[in-house]
Amino acid sequence: MFRSRHDACYYRHVPLSTRKITMKLRFLAASLAATSVAFAGCSSSEKSDLDGQRATNLLSSNSREVADRLAAAAGFLRDSDLVRGLLPQGDCSGPSSGPVSPPSDDEWGSPEDECELDFDPAATSRELADWLASRVFTEGNIESEQGGVVVFRLRSSVVCDRHDDDCRDLLDRVAIRLRVTSSSGDALSIAILVDGSQPFTVRLDPRSVGVVADLGAIRSTFEAITGGDSAPVRGPARFGLSSDDDSGFPDISGKVELVLTSLAADRVELRASVLEAIDVRPHDADGAELHVDRAVPAFVATLDGGSKKLDLASSLGAVDLGGPLAALVSGEGDCYYDDEGGLICEEEETTTGLSGHLGIHLAGLEGATSLDLANGAEALRLTGFGLGNASSVVRLDGAPLFRLDLNPNSGRHFDLTATSDAGGTKIEVSPGFEMQLAIQLANVADQIEVPSWALDELLTVRLDGAAAPAVRLLHGSDEAPLPPLFPDDAFVATPMLEVLAGTLTLESRSLPSVSVAAGMCLYGDSDAPSVGRDDPAAPEAAEPHPFEAFTAGVCQ
C-alpha cells in the first residue's frame, strides 16, 4: 500500500541523469556546509587587513582547531547504544575519494552496502579539517587579493582527485568562490558564491560561526549546476520537477541558520533556526508544496565531552506538506538483488488514476532531550515533549485519513526517563502517556484497497494509573518488533515489555482491550488470528488488526 520514499528501491526509479545531478548536489552541499562549519575557533590577534597568505593560514588553522573542539565535545557519542541504533544502514562498504566526494553510480544498491556505519565523530571531523586545509584553503585556489578582500576559486585541479570525473566536470563548469573579508579584528565574513548567486553567508568570530542559507538563491545554484536539466522525478522528491518545467526547480523561499559556538575546549552548542518561513511552491499540478513556520530557534543542541552529555531542545513550529495523492503515495512492489548485485524494484500497483489533494499537518515538535553517558551508564530524559498544542492530521481533500494526538487530556506534553539495567531498559513517564491514532481510510477506500478494520478505527496506547507509570523493555524484545500498521507475518509469542508501575492499555473500537497490570508482561502473540496472511489470493481487507498480535500474560 504505502511505502516510504526513503526506501532504497525508490531511487532505482529515478533516471540516471537525475541521480548524477543529485550526487553532484550532495557533493556541493556537503562541501559548502563543511567549509562553513570549519570556520569556527579563530583566535588570531593580527590586524583586520587580509591578504592571501594570512587568510589561508587562518582558515586552515581554525578549521583544525574547531575540529579538535568538536571531536572533544562529541566523541562520547560513539559509546552510545541509542545513537548507534539510530544510524542508517548502507553506503559504508569502501573508502571514498574524500570526506565529501560524491558516490559513483556503482555504489548504489549493492548488498555489501547494508552494513552499520562506522560512527566516529572525532576521526570524521579531523579528516574533514585535513581535507579542507589541503584541498580548499590553499594558495592554489586563491583567485585574487586586494583591499582586504581575498577570493578563493575552487579549482578542479586542486579540489578533485585525479580520477573523480564528476567533481572535475562540476568545478570546471560551475564557478564556486569564497569571498573572505575581515570587518574588525578577527571577525570574518565569508560569502559563498555559485555562478553569481550567494546561497550561503558565513559570519565568523573567534569562538563561533553562523551560516545563513538563502533557499531562493539555492534554487539559482541548482539551475547553474544542472544547466537546465529537468529530468522527471517521481514522488514527493519531485516538488514541481517535470520535463515540461523549463526552470527544473520549484519556487522556494525562506532562510535557515546554523550557529556553532564553542563554549569550552570540549563543549559546543549548535543552534538551528528558521529565520524566514520556508515555502516550496510547485510549477505544475503534480508537484508537492511544503511550508515550515518561522522558528527562532527551532533546535538547540549542546554537546559536553567532559560530562559526556547531550542536551537538545526543540521548539519547531507547524510543518505542512501537501500535494496530489498520486505524487505522495506509490504502489507496493517487491525489491530484490539481481545476479550482479544490483537492486531491482518492481511496482505491482500503479498510482495512475488516484485523485485528490493530500495534506499532511504536523502541529509542532517541542521539548528538551538529555542523553547522559556519565559513569558508563546511559540515561535518556525527555522534558515537556509534545507534538504541538493541536492534532497532527493527514487529510484528503479536507477529509481526515489519520489524526494523531499525544496526551490530549493532560496538556499534550509529557516527561520521560529511560535508563538501562540488568533486565533491560526502564522507561518512566510523568504524568502519564497516551497516544491516540484515529484512522478513517473510508475516505480513500474508493481509490485504494484498505483493511476493513481501518475504515473507521481509533487506536489508543495508554500508560497511567500510578504517580510515575513505568515499563521495562526486556532484553531481546527488539527481535520481536511491534506489528506494523498493515502486518503481513505472524509473530512468535515473546515477552516484549514488563509493566513496573501503573497499567498499560491497548484499546480499539473493533477489539477487546488489552490491559497489562503492574507485574505482568505484554506479549507478541503468534496465536493471533492470521486470516489472509498466507493466502496471496485473499483480499486486502482481510488483513488482521495490528492489536490482534498482543496479549497480556505472566512474565516468564
Residue pairs with C-beta under 8 A, 6 or more apart in sequence:
1 329
1 332
1 448
1 449
1 450
1 486
1 540
2 329
2 330
2 332
3 10
3 330
3 332
4 10
5 235
5 236
5 237
5 330
7 335
7 345
8 90
8 109
8 335
8 343
8 345
9 333
9 335
9 343
9 345
10 234
10 235
10 330
10 345
11 19
11 108
11 109
12 108
12 109
12 343
12 344
12 345
13 234
13 345
13 347
14 22
14 233
14 234
14 237
15 231
15 232
15 233
16 105
17 229
17 231
18 229
18 231
18 232
18 233
19 105
19 108
20 105
20 166
21 225
21 226
21 229
21 231
23 102
23 103
23 166
24 102
24 166
24 170
24 225
25 222
25 225
26 102
27 100
27 101
27 102
27 166
27 167
27 170
28 170
28 176
28 194
28 221
28 225
30 99
30 100
31 100
31 136
31 154
32 176
32 192
32 199
32 200
33 211
34 99
34 100
34 128
34 132
35 132
35 136
35 178
35 192
36 190
36 192
36 200
36 202
36 209
36 211
36 258
37 66
37 209
37 211
37 258
37 260
38 59
38 62
38 63
38 66
38 67
38 128
38 129
38 132
39 59
39 62
39 63
39 66
39 188
39 190
39 202
39 204
39 209
40 62
40 65
40 66
40 69
40 204
40 207
40 208
40 209
40 260
40 261
40 262
41 62
41 65
41 66
41 69
41 206
41 207
41 262
42 58
42 62
42 65
42 186
42 188
42 204
42 205
42 206
43 62
43 65
43 186
43 206
44 54
44 58
44 186
45 185
45 186
46 54
46 186
48 148
48 182
48 183
48 184
48 185
48 186
48 187
49 148
49 182
50 145
50 148
50 149
50 150
50 180
50 181
50 182
51 145
51 150
52 139
52 142
52 145
52 150
53 139
55 137
55 142
55 145
55 150
55 152
55 180
56 137
56 138
56 139
56 142
58 188
59 132
59 137
59 180
60 132
60 133
60 137
60 138
63 129
63 132
63 133
63 137
64 126
64 129
64 130
64 133
66 129
66 209
66 260
66 262
67 125
67 126
67 128
67 129
68 125
68 126
69 262
69 265
69 266
69 268
70 121
70 125
70 268
70 303
71 121
71 122
71 123
71 125
71 126
72 122
72 265
72 266
72 305
73 266
73 267
73 268
73 303
73 304
73 305
74 121
74 122
74 125
74 268
74 303
74 305
75 121
75 122
75 305
76 305
76 308
76 373
77 83
77 119
77 121
77 303
77 310
78 84
78 119
78 120
78 121
78 122
79 308
79 373
80 371
80 373
80 378
81 378
81 420
82 371
82 378
82 380
83 119
83 371
84 116
84 119
87 116
87 117
87 119
88 117
89 113
89 114
89 115
89 116
89 117
90 113
90 114
90 115
90 117
91 103
91 107
91 113
91 117
92 113
92 115
92 116
92 117
92 118
93 107
93 110
93 112
93 113
93 115
94 107
96 103
97 161
97 163
97 164
97 167
98 131
98 135
98 161
99 124
99 127
99 128
99 131
100 128
100 131
101 161
101 164
101 167
102 166
102 167
104 166
107 113
108 343
109 342
109 343
110 337
110 341
110 342
110 343
111 337
111 341
112 341
135 158
135 159
136 152
136 154
136 159
136 178
137 152
138 158
140 155
140 157
140 158
141 152
141 153
141 154
141 155
141 158
141 159
142 150
142 151
142 152
142 153
143 151
143 152
143 153
143 177
144 150
144 151
145 151
148 181
148 182
149 179
149 180
149 181
150 179
150 180
150 181
151 177
151 178
151 179
151 180
152 177
152 178
152 180
153 175
153 176
153 177
154 171
154 176
154 177
154 178
155 171
156 167
156 168
156 170
156 171
156 172
159 167
159 171
160 167
160 168
160 171
161 167
170 225
173 227
174 194
174 195
174 224
174 225
175 193
175 194
175 195
176 192
176 193
176 194
177 192
177 193
177 194
178 190
178 191
178 192
178 193
179 190
179 191
179 193
180 188
180 189
180 190
181 188
181 189
182 188
182 189
183 189
186 205
186 206
187 203
187 204
187 205
187 206
188 202
188 203
188 204
188 205
189 201
189 202
189 203
189 204
190 201
190 202
190 204
191 198
191 200
191 201
191 202
192 198
192 199
192 200
192 201
192 202
194 220
194 221
194 224
194 225
195 220
195 221
195 224
196 220
197 217
197 218
197 220
197 221
197 224
198 214
198 217
199 213
199 214
199 217
199 218
199 220
199 221
200 211
200 212
200 213
200 214
201 211
201 212
201 214
202 209
202 210
202 211
202 212
203 209
203 210
203 212
204 210
207 261
207 262
208 259
208 260
208 261
208 262
209 259
209 260
210 257
210 258
210 259
210 260
211 257
211 258
211 259
212 255
212 256
212 257
212 275
213 255
213 256
213 257
213 258
214 255
215 252
215 253
215 254
215 255
215 256
215 278
216 252
216 253
216 254
218 252
219 247
219 249
219 250
219 251
219 252
222 248
222 249
223 247
223 248
223 249
226 248
228 246
228 248
229 248
230 241
230 242
230 243
230 245
230 246
230 247
230 248
230 249
231 241
231 243
232 238
232 241
232 242
232 243
233 241
234 327
234 330
235 327
235 328
235 330
236 288
236 321
236 323
236 327
236 328
238 282
238 286
238 287
238 288
238 327
239 250
239 280
239 282
239 287
239 288
239 289
239 290
240 249
240 250
240 251
240 280
240 281
240 282
240 283
240 284
240 287
240 288
241 248
241 249
241 250
241 287
242 283
242 284
242 286
242 287
244 284
245 283
245 284
247 283
250 280
250 281
250 282
250 283
250 287
251 279
251 280
251 281
251 282
251 283
252 278
252 279
252 280
252 281
253 276
253 277
253 278
253 279
254 274
254 275
254 276
254 277
254 278
254 279
254 292
255 274
255 275
255 276
256 272
256 273
256 274
256 275
256 278
257 271
257 272
257 273
257 275
258 270
258 271
258 272
259 269
259 270
259 271
259 272
259 273
260 268
260 269
260 270
260 271
261 268
261 269
261 270
261 271
262 268
263 269
263 302
264 306
266 304
266 305
266 306
267 302
267 303
267 304
267 305
267 306
268 302
268 303
269 300
269 301
269 302
269 303
270 299
270 300
270 301
270 302
270 303
271 297
271 299
271 300
271 301
272 297
272 298
272 299
272 300
273 295
273 296
273 297
273 298
274 292
274 293
274 294
274 295
274 296
274 298
274 316
274 317
275 294
275 296
276 294
277 291
277 292
277 293
277 294
278 290
278 291
278 292
279 289
279 290
279 291
280 288
280 289
280 290
280 291
281 289
282 288
282 289
282 323
285 324
286 323
286 324
286 326
286 327
287 323
287 327
288 321
288 322
288 323
288 324
288 327
288 328
289 320
289 321
289 322
289 323
290 319
290 320
290 321
290 322
291 318
291 319
291 320
291 321
292 316
292 317
292 318
292 319
292 320
293 317
293 318
293 319
294 317
295 315
295 316
295 317
297 313
297 315
298 314
298 315
298 316
298 317
299 312
299 313
299 314
299 315
299 316
300 311
300 312
300 313
301 310
301 311
301 312
301 313
302 309
302 310
302 311
302 312
303 309
303 310
304 310
304 311
307 372
307 374
308 372
308 373
308 374
309 370
309 371
309 372
309 373
309 374
310 369
310 370
310 371
310 372
311 368
311 369
311 370
311 371
312 368
312 369
312 370
312 371
313 367
313 368
313 369
314 365
314 366
314 367
314 368
314 369
315 364
315 366
316 364
316 365
316 366
317 364
317 388
318 361
318 362
318 363
318 364
318 388
319 361
319 362
319 364
320 359
320 360
320 361
320 362
321 328
321 359
321 360
322 357
322 358
322 359
322 360
323 357
323 358
324 354
324 355
324 356
324 357
324 358
325 351
325 354
325 355
325 356
325 357
325 358
325 396
325 444
325 447
326 351
326 352
326 353
326 354
326 355
327 351
328 358
328 360
329 351
329 354
329 358
329 448
330 347
330 351
331 347
331 348
331 349
331 350
331 351
332 347
332 348
332 349
333 345
333 346
333 347
333 348
333 349
334 345
334 346
334 348
335 343
335 344
335 345
335 346
336 343
336 344
337 343
337 344
338 344
353 447
354 447
354 448
355 447
356 396
356 397
356 444
356 447
357 396
357 397
358 394
358 395
358 396
359 393
359 394
359 395
359 396
359 398
360 393
360 394
361 392
361 393
361 394
361 395
362 387
362 388
362 392
363 387
363 388
363 389
363 390
363 391
363 392
364 386
364 387
364 388
364 389
365 387
365 388
366 384
366 385
366 386
366 387
366 388
366 413
367 382
367 383
367 384
367 385
367 386
367 413
368 382
368 383
368 384
368 385
369 380
369 381
369 382
369 383
369 385
370 379
370 380
370 381
370 383
371 378
371 379
371 380
372 378
372 379
372 380
372 381
377 419
377 420
378 419
378 420
379 417
379 418
379 419
379 420
380 416
380 417
380 418
380 419
381 415
381 416
381 417
381 418
382 414
382 415
382 416
382 417
383 415
384 413
384 415
385 413
385 414
385 415
385 416
386 406
386 407
386 411
386 412
386 413
386 414
387 404
387 406
387 412
388 412
389 412
391 403
391 404
391 405
391 408
392 403
392 404
392 405
393 400
393 402
393 403
393 404
394 400
394 401
394 402
394 403
395 401
396 443
396 444
399 440
399 443
400 438
400 440
400 443
401 439
401 440
401 441
401 443
401 444
402 437
402 438
402 439
402 440
403 436
403 437
403 438
403 440
404 435
404 436
404 437
404 438
405 412
405 435
405 436
405 438
406 412
406 413
406 414
406 434
406 435
407 413
407 414
407 432
407 433
407 434
407 435
408 434
408 436
409 434
410 431
410 432
410 434
414 429
414 430
414 431
414 432
414 433
415 429
415 430
416 427
416 428
416 429
416 430
416 433
417 427
417 428
418 425
418 426
418 427
418 428
419 425
419 426
420 426
421 472
423 472
423 474
423 475
423 498
424 472
424 473
424 474
424 475
424 477
424 497
424 498
425 472
425 473
426 470
426 471
426 472
426 500
427 470
427 471
427 472
427 473
428 468
428 469
428 470
428 501
429 463
429 468
429 469
429 470
430 468
431 464
432 462
432 463
432 464
432 465
432 469
432 502
433 461
433 462
433 463
433 464
433 469
434 460
434 461
434 462
434 463
434 464
435 460
435 461
435 462
436 458
436 459
436 460
437 458
437 459
437 460
438 457
438 458
438 459
439 454
439 456
439 457
439 458
439 459
440 455
440 456
440 457
441 450
441 454
441 455
442 455
442 456
444 450
445 455
449 539
449 540
449 541
450 540
450 541
451 486
451 540
451 541
451 542
451 543
451 544
451 545
452 541
452 542
453 508
453 510
453 545
454 485
456 509
457 508
457 509
457 510
458 507
458 508
458 509
459 506
459 507
459 508
459 546
459 547
460 505
460 506
460 507
460 508
461 504
461 505
461 506
462 504
462 505
462 507
463 469
463 471
463 499
463 502
463 503
463 504
463 505
464 502
464 503
464 505
465 502
465 503
466 501
466 502
466 503
466 518
467 501
468 501
469 501
469 502
469 503
470 499
470 500
470 501
470 502
471 497
471 498
471 499
471 500
471 504
472 497
472 498
472 500
473 496
473 497
474 495
474 496
474 497
474 498
474 521
476 494
477 494
477 495
477 496
477 497
479 494
480 491
480 492
480 494
480 496
480 524
482 496
482 524
483 491
483 524
483 546
483 549
483 550
484 546
485 546
486 543
486 546
487 533
487 543
487 544
487 546
487 549
488 533
488 543
489 533
490 526
490 528
490 530
490 533
490 549
491 524
491 525
491 526
491 528
491 549
492 524
492 526
493 523
493 524
493 525
493 526
493 527
493 551
494 523
494 524
495 521
495 522
495 523
495 553
495 555
495 556
496 521
496 522
496 523
496 524
497 504
497 521
497 522
498 519
498 520
498 521
498 522
498 555
499 516
499 517
499 518
499 519
499 520
499 521
499 522
500 518
501 518
502 518
503 515
503 516
503 517
503 518
504 515
504 516
504 522
505 513
505 514
505 515
505 516
506 513
506 514
506 515
506 547
506 550
507 513
508 545
508 547
510 545
511 545
511 547
511 548
514 522
514 547
514 550
514 551
514 552
515 552
516 522
516 552
517 552
519 555
520 552
520 553
520 554
520 555
521 552
521 553
521 554
521 555
521 556
522 550
522 551
522 552
523 550
523 551
523 552
523 553
524 549
524 550
525 548
525 549
525 550
525 551
526 549
528 544
528 548
528 549
528 550
528 551
529 544
529 548
530 544
531 538
531 542
531 544
532 538
532 539
532 542
532 543
532 544
533 543
533 544
